[in-house]
Amino acid sequence: MSCEQTIVAIASLFFGAKLKGLCEGAGYQYKGAIGTAGAVKKIESCSPVAVLIDLGKEDLDIPSTISMIKQATTSPIIAFCGHVATAQLDEARTCGCEVVTTNGAITGNFEAVLRSALEM
């Protein structure tokens, strides 16, 4: 599969497995990354169509992570976490993520969320 059909993600182990299946089901190659530096390295090696960020991942510095990813790519960033984590959702919006949504929206309507980000 070509790099044009790649999605890079920083996600917890639980969501990484779920996202891999969702990406592959939608026709994309999933590249999971360990931490921000790992995501940037994957982005630089194969420019993805989108970057997914699990805001609920432990020890994630949201402003720093989003800033570093924005410096590495112009691809849309889709950030997500639990619906009760309003502070993290608001912080991701403030930092300029193209789509900020909940875990339920990602798992329940992945293709629509991705399409929304790609149309921006």
Secondary structure, 3 states (H helix, E strand, C coil): CCHHHEEEEECCHHHHHHHHHHHHHCCCEEEEECHHHHHHHHHHHCCCCEEEEECCCCCCCHHHHHHHHHHHCCCCEEEEECCCCHHHHHHHHHCCCCEEEEHHHHHHCHHHHHHHHHCC
